[in-house]
């Protein structure tokens, strides 16, 4: 398997969620654990899972604007101008 940026971007949230789940299970099944350690372990697990959810969200990699030169004129296109061009 070749680790391209796309593959790494796809695998990272799954890896973090798995680590969070392992921590949570380890905390829940550990005998003789104090309340403070139990709370800290579940907090760490929740943080790992929340971080995985944040990384799993899609992101747009489109530029906010583009500039084209036509002769002596510069043409600037923005997402807002593209939406109103058809009117």
C-alpha positions in Angstrom: 0.0 0.0 0.0 1.4 3.4 -1.0 0.9 6.1 1.6 -0.1 9.1 -0.5 -1.4 12.2 1.2 -5.0 11.2 0.4 -4.5 7.8 2.0 -3.0 9.3 5.1 -5.8 11.8 5.3 -8.3 9.0 5.1 -6.6 6.7 7.6 -5.7 9.2 10.3 -9.3 9.7 11.7 -9.9 6.0 11.8 -6.6 5.5 13.7 -7.4 8.2 16.2 -10.9 6.8 16.8 -9.5 3.4 17.3 -7.0 4.7 19.9 -9.8 6.5 21.7 -11.9 3.4 21.7 -9.0 1.3 23.1 -8.4 3.8 25.9 -12.1 3.9 26.8 -12.4 0.1 26.9 -9.2 -0.2 29.0 -10.5 2.4 31.5 -13.9 0.7 31.8 -12.5 -2.9 32.4 -9.6 -1.9 34.6 -10.0 -3.2 38.2 -9.4 -1.0 41.2 -9.2 2.3 39.2 -9.8 5.5 41.1 -12.4 8.0 40.1 -9.8 10.6 39.0 -8.1 8.1 36.7 -11.4 6.9 35.4 -12.5 10.4 34.6 -9.2 11.3 33.0 -9.1 8.2 30.9 -12.6 8.7 29.6 -11.8 12.4 28.9 -8.7 11.4 27.0 -10.7 8.8 25.0 -13.4 11.3 24.2 -10.9 13.9 23.1 -9.3 11.4 20.7 -12.7 10.4 19.3 -13.7 14.1 18.9 -10.4 14.9 17.2 -11.0 12.0 14.8 -14.5 13.3 14.0 -13.0 16.8 13.3 -10.4 15.3 10.9 -13.0 13.2 9.2 -15.0 16.2 8.0 -14.5 17.0 4.3 -12.7 20.2 3.4 -12.9 22.2 0.2 -9.5 22.7 -1.4 -10.7 25.3 -3.9 -9.2 28.7 -4.0 -11.3 31.7 -2.8 -10.7 33.5 -6.0 -8.9 33.3 -9.3 -7.3 35.9 -11.5 -7.0 35.7 -15.3 -5.2 38.1 -17.6 -6.9 38.8 -20.9 -4.8 41.3 -22.9 -4.4 44.4 -20.7 -7.4 43.5 -18.4 -7.4 41.4 -15.3 -10.5 39.3 -14.6 -11.2 38.3 -11.0 -13.6 35.4 -10.3 -14.9 34.7 -6.8 -17.4 32.1 -5.6 -19.9 35.0 -5.1 -19.5 36.4 -8.5 -19.9 32.9 -10.1 -23.3 32.5 -8.4 -24.6 35.9 -9.7 -23.1 35.6 -13.2 -26.1 33.7 -14.5 -28.6 36.4 -13.7 
